[in-house]
Amino acid sequence: MPINVDFLIPFLTISFLLAVTPGPSNAFLMAQTFAKGRNAGMQSAAGFAVAGVIHTIFAVLGLSAVLKASPQAYQIVLMMGASYLLYLGVMSIRDSLVVQGEASAVVNNKKGKNVFIQALLTEVLNPKVALFFIAFIPQFVDNSLTTAPAIQMAIFGLLYPIFALPIDLSYVHFGDKIASYFRGHPSAQQWLDRITGLIFIALAVSMLL
């Protein structure tokens, strides 16, 4: 085996606990589902999964270690990620301020638009996620194996987003059930957009803390 199978159960157990515990990514998923529907939530979950693959590649290549070694690089990526979340929040609140006669047209035009890219960028531009990968994954590398440590890191790193995806989709399903009670009412949709915007802004602030 290319990895130590004795490490697999502990890895999957910790991964499950990390994925199921409410956090910034879960809040993002719920917010997108509230504002734009189940399809947008599913696209967001897919975006996070692909971002996990990208972070794995960065960790294996040593690029994520640059963020750990360089406070300046860390701060630059951090500000980019927080600024992007702030932008999404402001745009969501702006859309909620459209007069009710135009609200349905705005929602239809924006429903699910670029949601995958938004989730992908939000996760990739979060240096805390990069540091998580280089702190968490190497703990399961067995140096006694003939398999190169980089390959072991790649395997565990790819297992994490694959394992987390169904859990993320369950959050989407739960969020869609809640939002379904409010859909069809323009004023309620506007409030969902405002709540979504506030969630994005809160995530931007929390990223900087």
Biotite code that builds the C-alpha atoms (Angstrom):
import biotite.structure as struc

atoms = struc.array([
    struc.Atom([0.000, 0.000, 0.000], chain_id="A", res_id=1, res_name="MET", atom_name="CA", element="C"),
    struc.Atom([1.289, 3.504, -0.796], chain_id="A", res_id=2, res_name="PRO", atom_name="CA", element="C"),
    struc.Atom([0.056, 4.714, 2.613], chain_id="A", res_id=3, res_name="ILE", atom_name="CA", element="C"),
    struc.Atom([-0.060, 3.237, 6.103], chain_id="A", res_id=4, res_name="ASN", atom_name="CA", element="C"),
    struc.Atom([-3.598, 1.818, 6.338], chain_id="A", res_id=5, res_name="VAL", atom_name="CA", element="C"),
    struc.Atom([-3.401, 2.036, 10.133], chain_id="A", res_id=6, res_name="ASP", atom_name="CA", element="C"),
    struc.Atom([-3.495, 5.813, 9.703], chain_id="A", res_id=7, res_name="PHE", atom_name="CA", element="C"),
    struc.Atom([-6.561, 5.732, 7.459], chain_id="A", res_id=8, res_name="LEU", atom_name="CA", element="C"),
    struc.Atom([-9.282, 5.345, 10.115], chain_id="A", res_id=9, res_name="ILE", atom_name="CA", element="C"),
    struc.Atom([-7.863, 8.105, 12.359], chain_id="A", res_id=10, res_name="PRO", atom_name="CA", element="C"),
    struc.Atom([-7.498, 10.346, 9.307], chain_id="A", res_id=11, res_name="PHE", atom_name="CA", element="C"),
    struc.Atom([-11.078, 9.769, 8.143], chain_id="A", res_id=12, res_name="LEU", atom_name="CA", element="C"),
    struc.Atom([-12.422, 10.204, 11.678], chain_id="A", res_id=13, res_name="THR", atom_name="CA", element="C"),
    struc.Atom([-10.692, 13.550, 12.143], chain_id="A", res_id=14, res_name="ILE", atom_name="CA", element="C"),
    struc.Atom([-11.677, 14.599, 8.611], chain_id="A", res_id=15, res_name="SER", atom_name="CA", element="C"),
    struc.Atom([-15.311, 13.813, 9.388], chain_id="A", res_id=16, res_name="PHE", atom_name="CA", element="C"),
    struc.Atom([-15.232, 15.859, 12.588], chain_id="A", res_id=17, res_name="LEU", atom_name="CA", element="C"),
    struc.Atom([-13.585, 18.777, 10.804], chain_id="A", res_id=18, res_name="LEU", atom_name="CA", element="C"),
    struc.Atom([-16.034, 18.666, 7.896], chain_id="A", res_id=19, res_name="ALA", atom_name="CA", element="C"),
    struc.Atom([-19.186, 18.310, 9.983], chain_id="A", res_id=20, res_name="VAL", atom_name="CA", element="C"),
    struc.Atom([-18.260, 21.030, 12.507], chain_id="A", res_id=21, res_name="THR", atom_name="CA", element="C"),
    struc.Atom([-19.846, 24.354, 11.454], chain_id="A", res_id=22, res_name="PRO", atom_name="CA", element="C"),
    struc.Atom([-17.236, 26.758, 10.144], chain_id="A", res_id=23, res_name="GLY", atom_name="CA", element="C"),
    struc.Atom([-16.601, 29.425, 7.487], chain_id="A", res_id=24, res_name="PRO", atom_name="CA", element="C"),
    struc.Atom([-16.973, 27.052, 4.523], chain_id="A", res_id=25, res_name="SER", atom_name="CA", element="C"),
    struc.Atom([-20.270, 25.714, 5.862], chain_id="A", res_id=26, res_name="ASN", atom_name="CA", element="C"),
    struc.Atom([-21.512, 29.276, 6.392], chain_id="A", res_id=27, res_name="ALA", atom_name="CA", element="C"),
    struc.Atom([-20.565, 30.106, 2.794], chain_id="A", res_id=28, res_name="PHE", atom_name="CA", element="C"),
    struc.Atom([-22.446, 27.050, 1.512], chain_id="A", res_id=29, res_name="LEU", atom_name="CA", element="C"),
    struc.Atom([-25.552, 27.907, 3.509], chain_id="A", res_id=30, res_name="MET", atom_name="CA", element="C"),
    struc.Atom([-25.439, 31.552, 2.432], chain_id="A", res_id=31, res_name="ALA", atom_name="CA", element="C"),
    struc.Atom([-25.216, 30.695, -1.266], chain_id="A", res_id=32, res_name="GLN", atom_name="CA", element="C"),
    struc.Atom([-28.014, 28.159, -0.887], chain_id="A", res_id=33, res_name="THR", atom_name="CA", element="C"),
    struc.Atom([-30.228, 30.675, 0.915], chain_id="A", res_id=34, res_name="PHE", atom_name="CA", element="C"),
    struc.Atom([-29.714, 33.347, -1.727], chain_id="A", res_id=35, res_name="ALA", atom_name="CA", element="C"),
    struc.Atom([-29.517, 31.355, -4.958], chain_id="A", res_id=36, res_name="LYS", atom_name="CA", element="C"),
    struc.Atom([-30.893, 27.888, -4.347], chain_id="A", res_id=37, res_name="GLY", atom_name="CA", element="C"),
    struc.Atom([-29.753, 24.287, -4.149], chain_id="A", res_id=38, res_name="ARG", atom_name="CA", element="C"),
    struc.Atom([-27.891, 24.316, -7.465], chain_id="A", res_id=39, res_name="ASN", atom_name="CA", element="C"),
    struc.Atom([-25.766, 27.241, -6.297], chain_id="A", res_id=40, res_name="ALA", atom_name="CA", element="C"),
    struc.Atom([-25.020, 25.418, -3.055], chain_id="A", res_id=41, res_name="GLY", atom_name="CA", element="C"),
    struc.Atom([-23.965, 22.299, -4.946], chain_id="A", res_id=42, res_name="MET", atom_name="CA", element="C"),
    struc.Atom([-21.716, 24.373, -7.198], chain_id="A", res_id=43, res_name="GLN", atom_name="CA", element="C"),
    struc.Atom([-20.171, 25.932, -4.092], chain_id="A", res_id=44, res_name="SER", atom_name="CA", element="C"),
    struc.Atom([-19.517, 22.486, -2.614], chain_id="A", res_id=45, res_name="ALA", atom_name="CA", element="C"),
    struc.Atom([-17.848, 21.437, -5.869], chain_id="A", res_id=46, res_name="ALA", atom_name="CA", element="C"),
    struc.Atom([-15.770, 24.619, -5.806], chain_id="A", res_id=47, res_name="GLY", atom_name="CA", element="C"),
    struc.Atom([-14.553, 23.828, -2.295], chain_id="A", res_id=48, res_name="PHE", atom_name="CA", element="C"),
    struc.Atom([-13.678, 20.261, -3.342], chain_id="A", res_id=49, res_name="ALA", atom_name="CA", element="C"),
    struc.Atom([-11.590, 21.480, -6.284], chain_id="A", res_id=50, res_name="VAL", atom_name="CA", element="C"),
    struc.Atom([-9.970, 24.077, -4.021], chain_id="A", res_id=51, res_name="ALA", atom_name="CA", element="C"),
    struc.Atom([-8.996, 21.222, -1.700], chain_id="A", res_id=52, res_name="GLY", atom_name="CA", element="C"),
    struc.Atom([-7.247, 19.524, -4.609], chain_id="A", res_id=53, res_name="VAL", atom_name="CA", element="C"),
    struc.Atom([-5.438, 22.772, -5.428], chain_id="A", res_id=54, res_name="ILE", atom_name="CA", element="C"),
    struc.Atom([-4.332, 23.217, -1.812], chain_id="A", res_id=55, res_name="HIS", atom_name="CA", element="C"),
    struc.Atom([-3.065, 19.631, -1.853], chain_id="A", res_id=56, res_name="THR", atom_name="CA", element="C"),
    struc.Atom([-0.985, 20.380, -4.945], chain_id="A", res_id=57, res_name="ILE", atom_name="CA", element="C"),
    struc.Atom([0.357, 23.552, -3.311], chain_id="A", res_id=58, res_name="PHE", atom_name="CA", element="C"),
    struc.Atom([1.271, 21.612, -0.156], chain_id="A", res_id=59, res_name="ALA", atom_name="CA", element="C"),
    struc.Atom([3.014, 18.805, -2.054], chain_id="A", res_id=60, res_name="VAL", atom_name="CA", element="C"),
    struc.Atom([4.990, 21.272, -4.171], chain_id="A", res_id=61, res_name="LEU", atom_name="CA", element="C"),
    struc.Atom([5.978, 23.263, -1.108], chain_id="A", res_id=62, res_name="GLY", atom_name="CA", element="C"),
    struc.Atom([4.184, 26.416, -2.231], chain_id="A", res_id=63, res_name="LEU", atom_name="CA", element="C"),
    struc.Atom([2.013, 26.563, 0.889], chain_id="A", res_id=64, res_name="SER", atom_name="CA", element="C"),
    struc.Atom([5.168, 26.509, 3.014], chain_id="A", res_id=65, res_name="ALA", atom_name="CA", element="C"),
    struc.Atom([6.047, 29.890, 1.499], chain_id="A", res_id=66, res_name="VAL", atom_name="CA", element="C"),
    struc.Atom([3.023, 31.391, 3.269], chain_id="A", res_id=67, res_name="LEU", atom_name="CA", element="C"),
    struc.Atom([4.195, 29.920, 6.559], chain_id="A", res_id=68, res_name="LYS", atom_name="CA", element="C"),
    struc.Atom([7.735, 31.201, 6.069], chain_id="A", res_id=69, res_name="ALA", atom_name="CA", element="C"),
    struc.Atom([6.830, 34.646, 4.732], chain_id="A", res_id=70, res_name="SER", atom_name="CA", element="C"),
    struc.Atom([4.523, 36.852, 6.829], chain_id="A", res_id=71, res_name="PRO", atom_name="CA", element="C"),
    struc.Atom([4.363, 39.315, 3.947], chain_id="A", res_id=72, res_name="GLN", atom_name="CA", element="C"),
    struc.Atom([3.110, 36.697, 1.480], chain_id="A", res_id=73, res_name="ALA", atom_name="CA", element="C"),
    struc.Atom([0.632, 35.430, 4.072], chain_id="A", res_id=74, res_name="TYR", atom_name="CA", element="C"),
    struc.Atom([-0.770, 38.920, 4.633], chain_id="A", res_id=75, res_name="GLN", atom_name="CA", element="C"),
    struc.Atom([-1.072, 39.604, 0.899], chain_id="A", res_id=76, res_name="ILE", atom_name="CA", element="C"),
    struc.Atom([-3.077, 36.427, 0.267], chain_id="A", res_id=77, res_name="VAL", atom_name="CA", element="C"),
    struc.Atom([-5.107, 37.057, 3.425], chain_id="A", res_id=78, res_name="LEU", atom_name="CA", element="C"),
    struc.Atom([-6.064, 40.563, 2.290], chain_id="A", res_id=79, res_name="MET", atom_name="CA", element="C"),
    struc.Atom([-6.959, 39.285, -1.182], chain_id="A", res_id=80, res_name="MET", atom_name="CA", element="C"),
    struc.Atom([-9.245, 36.616, 0.269], chain_id="A", res_id=81, res_name="GLY", atom_name="CA", element="C"),
    struc.Atom([-10.898, 38.960, 2.766], chain_id="A", res_id=82, res_name="ALA", atom_name="CA", element="C"),
    struc.Atom([-11.369, 41.647, 0.115], chain_id="A", res_id=83, res_name="SER", atom_name="CA", element="C"),
    struc.Atom([-13.036, 39.165, -2.216], chain_id="A", res_id=84, res_name="TYR", atom_name="CA", element="C"),
    struc.Atom([-15.451, 38.031, 0.499], chain_id="A", res_id=85, res_name="LEU", atom_name="CA", element="C"),
    struc.Atom([-16.186, 41.664, 1.349], chain_id="A", res_id=86, res_name="LEU", atom_name="CA", element="C"),
    struc.Atom([-16.910, 42.341, -2.327], chain_id="A", res_id=87, res_name="TYR", atom_name="CA", element="C"),
    struc.Atom([-19.330, 39.391, -2.481], chain_id="A", res_id=88, res_name="LEU", atom_name="CA", element="C"),
    struc.Atom([-21.055, 40.651, 0.654], chain_id="A", res_id=89, res_name="GLY", atom_name="CA", element="C"),
    struc.Atom([-21.474, 44.191, -0.623], chain_id="A", res_id=90, res_name="VAL", atom_name="CA", element="C"),
    struc.Atom([-22.773, 42.967, -3.992], chain_id="A", res_id=91, res_name="MET", atom_name="CA", element="C"),
    struc.Atom([-25.299, 40.678, -2.306], chain_id="A", res_id=92, res_name="SER", atom_name="CA", element="C"),
    struc.Atom([-26.600, 43.509, -0.124], chain_id="A", res_id=93, res_name="ILE", atom_name="CA", element="C"),
    struc.Atom([-26.716, 45.816, -3.138], chain_id="A", res_id=94, res_name="ARG", atom_name="CA", element="C"),
    struc.Atom([-28.846, 43.295, -5.012], chain_id="A", res_id=95, res_name="ASP", atom_name="CA", element="C"),
    struc.Atom([-31.201, 43.085, -2.032], chain_id="A", res_id=96, res_name="SER", atom_name="CA", element="C"),
    struc.Atom([-31.854, 46.816, -2.278], chain_id="A", res_id=97, res_name="LEU", atom_name="CA", element="C"),
    struc.Atom([-33.331, 46.544, -5.781], chain_id="A", res_id=98, res_name="VAL", atom_name="CA", element="C"),
    struc.Atom([-36.981, 47.568, -5.766], chain_id="A", res_id=99, res_name="VAL", atom_name="CA", element="C"),
    struc.Atom([-39.346, 44.622, -5.469], chain_id="A", res_id=100, res_name="GLN", atom_name="CA", element="C"),
    struc.Atom([-40.630, 45.005, -9.017], chain_id="A", res_id=101, res_name="GLY", atom_name="CA", element="C"),
    struc.Atom([-37.152, 44.282, -10.314], chain_id="A", res_id=102, res_name="GLU", atom_name="CA", element="C"),
    struc.Atom([-36.112, 41.767, -7.647], chain_id="A", res_id=103, res_name="ALA", atom_name="CA", element="C"),
    struc.Atom([-37.225, 38.628, -9.460], chain_id="A", res_id=104, res_name="SER", atom_name="CA", element="C"),
    struc.Atom([-35.362, 39.649, -12.618], chain_id="A", res_id=105, res_name="ALA", atom_name="CA", element="C"),
    struc.Atom([-32.170, 40.251, -10.634], chain_id="A", res_id=106, res_name="VAL", atom_name="CA", element="C"),
    struc.Atom([-32.477, 36.902, -8.861], chain_id="A", res_id=107, res_name="VAL", atom_name="CA", element="C"),
    struc.Atom([-33.087, 35.061, -12.141], chain_id="A", res_id=108, res_name="ASN", atom_name="CA", element="C"),
    struc.Atom([-30.107, 36.748, -13.794], chain_id="A", res_id=109, res_name="ASN", atom_name="CA", element="C"),
    struc.Atom([-27.753, 36.024, -10.916], chain_id="A", res_id=110, res_name="LYS", atom_name="CA", element="C"),
    struc.Atom([-29.000, 32.640, -9.733], chain_id="A", res_id=111, res_name="LYS", atom_name="CA", element="C"),
    struc.Atom([-26.022, 30.312, -9.720], chain_id="A", res_id=112, res_name="GLY", atom_name="CA", element="C"),
    struc.Atom([-23.933, 32.674, -11.835], chain_id="A", res_id=113, res_name="LYS", atom_name="CA", element="C"),
    struc.Atom([-20.198, 32.130, -11.239], chain_id="A", res_id=114, res_name="ASN", atom_name="CA", element="C"),
    struc.Atom([-20.931, 30.455, -7.895], chain_id="A", res_id=115, res_name="VAL", atom_name="CA", element="C"),
    struc.Atom([-18.400, 27.673, -8.514], chain_id="A", res_id=116, res_name="PHE", atom_name="CA", element="C"),
    struc.Atom([-15.661, 30.243, -9.203], chain_id="A", res_id=117, res_name="ILE", atom_name="CA", element="C"),
    struc.Atom([-16.681, 32.283, -6.157], chain_id="A", res_id=118, res_name="GLN", atom_name="CA", element="C"),
    struc.Atom([-16.354, 29.265, -3.862], chain_id="A", res_id=119, res_name="ALA", atom_name="CA", element="C"),
    struc.Atom([-13.093, 28.203, -5.511], chain_id="A", res_id=120, res_name="LEU", atom_name="CA", element="C"),
    struc.Atom([-11.488, 31.634, -5.128], chain_id="A", res_id=121, res_name="LEU", atom_name="CA", element="C"),
    struc.Atom([-12.778, 32.074, -1.587], chain_id="A", res_id=122, res_name="THR", atom_name="CA", element="C"),
    struc.Atom([-11.141, 28.826, -0.491], chain_id="A", res_id=123, res_name="GLU", atom_name="CA", element="C"),
    struc.Atom([-7.926, 29.134, -2.524], chain_id="A", res_id=124, res_name="VAL", atom_name="CA", element="C"),
    struc.Atom([-7.356, 32.707, -1.313], chain_id="A", res_id=125, res_name="LEU", atom_name="CA", element="C"),
    struc.Atom([-7.686, 31.694, 2.331], chain_id="A", res_id=126, res_name="ASN", atom_name="CA", element="C"),
    struc.Atom([-4.125, 31.199, 3.627], chain_id="A", res_id=127, res_name="PRO", atom_name="CA", element="C"),
    struc.Atom([-5.494, 29.626, 6.813], chain_id="A", res_id=128, res_name="LYS", atom_name="CA", element="C"),
    struc.Atom([-6.708, 26.697, 4.707], chain_id="A", res_id=129, res_name="VAL", atom_name="CA", element="C"),
    struc.Atom([-3.257, 26.388, 3.123], chain_id="A", res_id=130, res_name="ALA", atom_name="CA", element="C"),
    struc.Atom([-1.624, 26.280, 6.553], chain_id="A", res_id=131, res_name="LEU", atom_name="CA", element="C"),
    struc.Atom([-4.181, 23.713, 7.684], chain_id="A", res_id=132, res_name="PHE", atom_name="CA", element="C"),
    struc.Atom([-3.169, 21.375, 4.855], chain_id="A", res_id=133, res_name="PHE", atom_name="CA", element="C"),
    struc.Atom([0.555, 21.610, 5.600], chain_id="A", res_id=134, res_name="ILE", atom_name="CA", element="C"),
    struc.Atom([-0.083, 21.137, 9.337], chain_id="A", res_id=135, res_name="ALA", atom_name="CA", element="C"),
    struc.Atom([-2.689, 18.364, 9.179], chain_id="A", res_id=136, res_name="PHE", atom_name="CA", element="C"),
    struc.Atom([-1.744, 16.123, 6.254], chain_id="A", res_id=137, res_name="ILE", atom_name="CA", element="C"),
    struc.Atom([1.958, 15.462, 7.091], chain_id="A", res_id=138, res_name="PRO", atom_name="CA", element="C"),
    struc.Atom([0.943, 13.935, 10.435], chain_id="A", res_id=139, res_name="GLN", atom_name="CA", element="C"),
    struc.Atom([-0.234, 10.847, 8.528], chain_id="A", res_id=140, res_name="PHE", atom_name="CA", element="C"),
    struc.Atom([2.913, 10.378, 6.462], chain_id="A", res_id=141, res_name="VAL", atom_name="CA", element="C"),
    struc.Atom([4.823, 7.212, 7.375], chain_id="A", res_id=142, res_name="ASP", atom_name="CA", element="C"),
    struc.Atom([8.521, 7.721, 6.681], chain_id="A", res_id=143, res_name="ASN", atom_name="CA", element="C"),
    struc.Atom([9.190, 3.998, 7.095], chain_id="A", res_id=144, res_name="SER", atom_name="CA", element="C"),
    struc.Atom([7.347, 3.239, 3.845], chain_id="A", res_id=145, res_name="LEU", atom_name="CA", element="C"),
    struc.Atom([9.075, 3.128, 0.488], chain_id="A", res_id=146, res_name="THR", atom_name="CA", element="C"),
    struc.Atom([6.431, 5.489, -0.887], chain_id="A", res_id=147, res_name="THR", atom_name="CA", element="C"),
    struc.Atom([7.736, 9.037, -1.148], chain_id="A", res_id=148, res_name="ALA", atom_name="CA", element="C"),
    struc.Atom([6.315, 11.384, 1.520], chain_id="A", res_id=149, res_name="PRO", atom_name="CA", element="C"),
    struc.Atom([5.050, 13.719, -1.215], chain_id="A", res_id=150, res_name="ALA", atom_name="CA", element="C"),
    struc.Atom([2.954, 10.917, -2.721], chain_id="A", res_id=151, res_name="ILE", atom_name="CA", element="C"),
    struc.Atom([1.549, 9.997, 0.686], chain_id="A", res_id=152, res_name="GLN", atom_name="CA", element="C"),
    struc.Atom([0.655, 13.658, 1.272], chain_id="A", res_id=153, res_name="MET", atom_name="CA", element="C"),
    struc.Atom([-1.030, 13.787, -2.124], chain_id="A", res_id=154, res_name="ALA", atom_name="CA", element="C"),
    struc.Atom([-3.147, 10.709, -1.370], chain_id="A", res_id=155, res_name="ILE", atom_name="CA", element="C"),
    struc.Atom([-4.314, 11.951, 2.026], chain_id="A", res_id=156, res_name="PHE", atom_name="CA", element="C"),
    struc.Atom([-4.755, 15.469, 0.686], chain_id="A", res_id=157, res_name="GLY", atom_name="CA", element="C"),
    struc.Atom([-7.020, 14.242, -2.108], chain_id="A", res_id=158, res_name="LEU", atom_name="CA", element="C"),
    struc.Atom([-8.979, 11.998, 0.247], chain_id="A", res_id=159, res_name="LEU", atom_name="CA", element="C"),
    struc.Atom([-9.980, 14.958, 2.405], chain_id="A", res_id=160, res_name="TYR", atom_name="CA", element="C"),
    struc.Atom([-12.069, 16.922, -0.164], chain_id="A", res_id=161, res_name="PRO", atom_name="CA", element="C"),
    struc.Atom([-13.546, 13.683, -1.525], chain_id="A", res_id=162, res_name="ILE", atom_name="CA", element="C"),
    struc.Atom([-14.622, 12.708, 1.980], chain_id="A", res_id=163, res_name="PHE", atom_name="CA", element="C"),
    struc.Atom([-15.838, 16.230, 2.854], chain_id="A", res_id=164, res_name="ALA", atom_name="CA", element="C"),
    struc.Atom([-17.939, 16.714, -0.301], chain_id="A", res_id=165, res_name="LEU", atom_name="CA", element="C"),
    struc.Atom([-20.944, 14.574, 0.788], chain_id="A", res_id=166, res_name="PRO", atom_name="CA", element="C"),
    struc.Atom([-20.987, 16.377, 4.132], chain_id="A", res_id=167, res_name="ILE", atom_name="CA", element="C"),
    struc.Atom([-20.945, 19.749, 2.386], chain_id="A", res_id=168, res_name="ASP", atom_name="CA", element="C"),
    struc.Atom([-23.828, 18.605, 0.197], chain_id="A", res_id=169, res_name="LEU", atom_name="CA", element="C"),
    struc.Atom([-25.799, 17.683, 3.317], chain_id="A", res_id=170, res_name="SER", atom_name="CA", element="C"),
    struc.Atom([-25.389, 21.279, 4.499], chain_id="A", res_id=171, res_name="TYR", atom_name="CA", element="C"),
    struc.Atom([-26.693, 22.429, 1.123], chain_id="A", res_id=172, res_name="VAL", atom_name="CA", element="C"),
    struc.Atom([-29.717, 20.147, 1.442], chain_id="A", res_id=173, res_name="HIS", atom_name="CA", element="C"),
    struc.Atom([-30.427, 21.457, 4.941], chain_id="A", res_id=174, res_name="PHE", atom_name="CA", element="C"),
    struc.Atom([-30.055, 25.078, 3.827], chain_id="A", res_id=175, res_name="GLY", atom_name="CA", element="C"),
    struc.Atom([-32.337, 24.531, 0.858], chain_id="A", res_id=176, res_name="ASP", atom_name="CA", element="C"),
    struc.Atom([-35.033, 23.088, 3.126], chain_id="A", res_id=177, res_name="LYS", atom_name="CA", element="C"),
    struc.Atom([-34.915, 26.214, 5.279], chain_id="A", res_id=178, res_name="ILE", atom_name="CA", element="C"),
    struc.Atom([-34.859, 28.627, 2.337], chain_id="A", res_id=179, res_name="ALA", atom_name="CA", element="C"),
    struc.Atom([-37.760, 26.856, 0.588], chain_id="A", res_id=180, res_name="SER", atom_name="CA", element="C"),
    struc.Atom([-40.144, 28.356, 3.132], chain_id="A", res_id=181, res_name="TYR", atom_name="CA", element="C"),
    struc.Atom([-39.224, 31.865, 1.995], chain_id="A", res_id=182, res_name="PHE", atom_name="CA", element="C"),
    struc.Atom([-38.874, 31.484, -1.763], chain_id="A", res_id=183, res_name="ARG", atom_name="CA", element="C"),
    struc.Atom([-41.572, 32.926, -3.985], chain_id="A", res_id=184, res_name="GLY", atom_name="CA", element="C"),
    struc.Atom([-41.901, 36.037, -1.843], chain_id="A", res_id=185, res_name="HIS", atom_name="CA", element="C"),
    struc.Atom([-39.795, 38.938, -3.216], chain_id="A", res_id=186, res_name="PRO", atom_name="CA", element="C"),
    struc.Atom([-39.454, 40.659, 0.166], chain_id="A", res_id=187, res_name="SER", atom_name="CA", element="C"),
    struc.Atom([-38.316, 37.413, 1.805], chain_id="A", res_id=188, res_name="ALA", atom_name="CA", element="C"),
    struc.Atom([-35.796, 36.818, -0.996], chain_id="A", res_id=189, res_name="GLN", atom_name="CA", element="C"),
    struc.Atom([-34.437, 40.308, -0.467], chain_id="A", res_id=190, res_name="GLN", atom_name="CA", element="C"),
    struc.Atom([-33.917, 39.557, 3.217], chain_id="A", res_id=191, res_name="TRP", atom_name="CA", element="C"),
    struc.Atom([-32.174, 36.297, 2.336], chain_id="A", res_id=192, res_name="LEU", atom_name="CA", element="C"),
    struc.Atom([-29.822, 38.283, 0.090], chain_id="A", res_id=193, res_name="ASP", atom_name="CA", element="C"),
    struc.Atom([-29.133, 40.728, 2.920], chain_id="A", res_id=194, res_name="ARG", atom_name="CA", element="C"),
    struc.Atom([-28.432, 37.911, 5.349], chain_id="A", res_id=195, res_name="ILE", atom_name="CA", element="C"),
    struc.Atom([-26.145, 36.327, 2.757], chain_id="A", res_id=196, res_name="THR", atom_name="CA", element="C"),
    struc.Atom([-24.277, 39.602, 2.338], chain_id="A", res_id=197, res_name="GLY", atom_name="CA", element="C"),
    struc.Atom([-23.840, 39.986, 6.079], chain_id="A", res_id=198, res_name="LEU", atom_name="CA", element="C"),
    struc.Atom([-22.536, 36.410, 6.322], chain_id="A", res_id=199, res_name="ILE", atom_name="CA", element="C"),
    struc.Atom([-19.935, 37.120, 3.631], chain_id="A", res_id=200, res_name="PHE", atom_name="CA", element="C"),
    struc.Atom([-18.858, 40.318, 5.400], chain_id="A", res_id=201, res_name="ILE", atom_name="CA", element="C"),
    struc.Atom([-18.629, 38.459, 8.720], chain_id="A", res_id=202, res_name="ALA", atom_name="CA", element="C"),
    struc.Atom([-16.491, 35.776, 7.041], chain_id="A", res_id=203, res_name="LEU", atom_name="CA", element="C"),
    struc.Atom([-14.192, 38.493, 5.670], chain_id="A", res_id=204, res_name="ALA", atom_name="CA", element="C"),
    struc.Atom([-13.766, 39.949, 9.151], chain_id="A", res_id=205, res_name="VAL", atom_name="CA", element="C"),
    struc.Atom([-13.210, 36.529, 10.730], chain_id="A", res_id=206, res_name="SER", atom_name="CA", element="C"),
    struc.Atom([-10.541, 35.747, 8.138], chain_id="A", res_id=207, res_name="MET", atom_name="CA", element="C"),
    struc.Atom([-8.586, 38.797, 9.269], chain_id="A", res_id=208, res_name="LEU", atom_name="CA", element="C"),
    struc.Atom([-8.780, 37.879, 12.961], chain_id="A", res_id=209, res_name="LEU", atom_name="CA", element="C"),
])
